[in-house]
Amino acid sequence: MRITNERKAKVNDSCNVEPIIQTPSEEEKNLVKFLYLVTSGLNCPNCAMRVRNALISTSGIIDVKIDYFDGMTEVTYIPSFIEPSTVPDLISKAGNGAHHQYSAQIIG
């Protein structure tokens, strides 16, 4: 199947994801812990941003750093708000199943 330049533009535009900005309070900064995960299926910066935004939108997660190239993710969270074992499932759901399939495993 031949993809025209017009279609390429539409495909690329539909995958663009803008970052959600969240600023934790000083109190939140004092309560944080870090979670480290190995992630797969994040093949571009937009995939990483999609996962980051899904996590940042979750109560108790205050920062996310994703290196999609190396497959590493660092999640800064407040333990009283979120159970770390739920994060891999949140990452999987961020792909919405069909076109994007993400997975994650906690390593620390």
C-alpha positions in Angstrom: 0.0 0.0 0.0 1.4 3.4 -1.0 1.0 6.2 1.6 0.8 9.6 0.1 2.4 12.7 1.7 -1.1 13.9 2.6 -1.9 10.7 4.4 1.5 10.7 6.1 0.7 14.1 7.5 -2.6 12.9 8.8 -1.1 9.9 10.4 1.6 11.9 12.1 -0.8 14.7 13.2 -3.2 12.2 14.7 -0.4 10.8 16.8 0.8 14.1 18.2 0.4 14.4 22.0 0.9 17.6 24.0 2.3 17.4 27.5 0.1 17.9 30.6 1.9 20.2 33.0 1.5 19.5 36.8 3.4 21.3 39.5 3.5 19.5 42.9 3.2 21.5 46.1 6.1 21.7 48.6 4.2 19.4 50.9 3.8 16.8 48.1 7.5 17.0 47.3 8.3 15.9 50.8 6.1 12.8 50.6 7.3 11.3 47.3 8.8 8.0 46.5 10.2 6.7 43.2 9.1 3.8 41.1 11.3 2.4 38.3 9.9 0.4 35.4 11.0 -1.3 32.2 8.5 -0.4 29.5 7.9 -1.7 26.0 5.9 -0.7 23.0 6.8 3.0 23.3 8.4 3.5 19.9 8.4 7.3 19.6 8.2 10.5 21.6 4.4 10.7 21.2 4.0 7.2 22.7 6.1 8.3 25.7 4.1 11.5 26.0 0.8 9.5 25.8 1.9 7.3 28.7 3.3 10.2 30.7 0.1 12.1 30.4 -2.0 9.1 31.4 0.2 8.7 34.5 0.4 12.4 35.4 -3.5 12.5 35.2 -3.6 9.9 38.0 -4.1 11.1 41.5 -0.9 10.6 43.5 1.5 10.6 40.6 3.3 13.9 40.4 6.1 13.4 37.9 7.0 10.9 35.2 10.2 10.6 33.2 10.3 8.2 30.3 13.3 7.2 28.1 11.4 5.4 25.3 14.7 4.6 23.5 16.1 2.6 26.5 12.7 1.5 27.8 13.0 3.0 31.2 10.4 4.9 33.2 10.7 6.7 36.5 7.5 7.6 38.3 7.4 10.0 41.2 4.4 9.3 43.4 2.8 9.8 46.8 2.3 6.4 48.5 -0.8 7.4 50.4 -2.6 8.2 47.1 -1.6 5.3 44.8 -0.4 1.7 45.1 2.7 1.3 43.0 1.6 -2.1 41.8 -1.2 -0.4 39.8 1.2 1.6 37.6 2.0 -1.2 35.0 -1.8 -1.5 34.3 -2.1 2.2 33.9 0.7 2.1 31.3 -1.0 -0.7 29.4 -4.3 1.1 29.4 -2.7 4.3 28.1 -2.3 2.6 24.7 -6.1 2.2 24.3 -5.5 -1.4 23.2 -5.8 -1.2 19.4 -3.1 0.8 17.7 -0.7 1.3 20.7 0.1 -1.6 22.9 2.3 -0.8 25.9 3.5 -2.9 28.8 5.6 -2.3 31.9 7.3 -4.2 34.7 8.4 -2.8 38.0 12.1 -3.2 38.6 12.5 -1.0 41.7 
